[in-house]
Amino acid sequence: MLTRIRSIKESLSLPVCSGWDRGFLESILEQVEKNRRLSTKQISLLDKVLARNTNESQREHEAWEQVFREEHAKEASLLATYYRTTGYFLNVANEILSGAVPERKAYLKMRQNKYATKVIDISNLPPKYNNGDYVLARSSFSSSKAIFDSKTKHDIPWSSSNEVVNKFLSRGAFIIESTDLIISAAAGAKTYKILPIGATMPFIVEERYIKIKR
């Protein structure tokens, strides 16, 4: 029992031990100090929490800011943009997009999600279409699939954006460039900035909604 109390106190003394882990250890410590018997499930969970709140974890925590900026920043921005459209991991996503360094465990939890893996894989795929290609809308495209610049879209009258989309639907568009924006984890989610024929305002569209004009 004394060994277990000492291990819990050592973990609690480390700044890396935070959030749910800290609350759990404080609760367990209170129980063992009162000589209350822990269940098998509590002991198993305790071992896992102690294993991720060690001196080695603390060293990793202290080096995290530099590691994040050098190794994860670009990928993190991609994932944060994606997750902000889904409603999940919003706190971490908003931290990243504000330029802050997220808490290590929170970021890794977001990064190791299966959808994050799909987004990264999609991002790494070579573009299916080239700059200058003439493309048409597929039948699955609708005006809601057109992504206008987030910095200016609130200043664009609906009539103007609707006119641009209608020109794309009737005349097609030229691809300006492929982009790093990924807003879904579906096949064909790579994105392109396109300029509809006869329009002066480009927008972004996912690969799955366009096809080459033969």
C-alpha positions, 0 to 999 in steps of 0.5 A, spaced: 500 500 500 505 504 501 509 503 495 502 505 491 501 511 495 508 513 493 507 512 486 501 516 486 504 522 489 510 522 485 506 522 478 501 528 482 508 532 483 509 532 475 506 538 471 505 533 466 499 529 470 493 534 468 486 533 467 482 527 468 489 523 470 490 528 475 483 527 478 483 520 477 489 519 481 487 524 487 481 520 488 485 513 488 490 516 493 484 519 497 481 511 497 488 508 499 490 513 504 483 511 508 485 503 507 479 502 502 480 496 497 481 498 490 477 494 485 481 490 480 478 494 474 481 500 479 488 497 479 488 496 472 486 503 470 491 506 476 497 502 472 495 505 466 495 512 468 501 511 472 505 509 466 503 515 462 505 520 468 512 518 469 519 522 469 520 520 462 513 523 460 515 529 464 521 530 459 517 529 453 512 534 456 518 539 457 520 538 450 513 538 446 513 545 444 519 545 440 517 538 437 510 540 436 513 546 432 518 542 428 515 536 427 507 537 427 505 544 426 503 543 418 500 536 419 496 539 426 493 545 422 491 540 416 487 536 422 485 542 426 481 545 419 478 538 418 476 537 425 473 544 426 468 542 421 466 536 424 464 539 431 469 534 434 476 536 438 474 543 438 478 545 443 484 542 441 483 545 433 481 552 436 488 552 440 492 550 434 489 555 429 490 560 434 497 559 433 498 556 440 501 549 442 496 544 444 497 539 450 501 533 448 496 528 450 490 532 447 493 533 440 496 525 440 489 523 442 486 527 436 492 525 431 491 518 433 483 518 431 482 513 425 479 519 421 485 523 422 489 518 419 484 518 413 485 526 412 493 525 412 492 520 407 488 524 403 492 530 403 498 526 401 495 523 395 497 526 388 492 531 385 488 527 380 487 533 376 492 539 374 492 546 374 489 549 367 484 542 366 477 544 364 472 540 369 465 540 369 460 538 375 458 531 377 451 530 378 453 529 386 455 537 386 450 542 389 451 549 391 452 547 398 459 544 396 462 550 393 467 553 398 468 560 398 474 563 402 473 563 409 476 570 410 471 574 405 465 569 404 461 573 409 462 579 405 459 576 399 452 577 397 448 570 396 446 573 389 454 573 387 456 566 390 450 563 386 451 566 380 458 564 380 456 557 382 451 557 376 456 559 371 460 553 373 454 548 373 452 551 366 459 552 363 464 548 367 471 551 370 478 551 369 483 548 375 487 554 378 491 549 383 490 544 388 489 546 395 491 543 402 484 544 405 481 537 407 474 538 410 472 530 410 475 524 410 471 521 404 474 518 398 475 524 393 476 529 399 482 532 396 480 539 394 481 544 388 481 552 387 477 553 380 474 559 376 468 558 373 468 560 365 465 567 365 466 568 373 471 573 376 470 569 383 474 562 384 471 557 389 474 551 392 471 544 391 472 537 392 475 532 387 469 527 388 464 533 385 468 534 379 470 531 372 474 532 366 471 535 360 473 530 354 
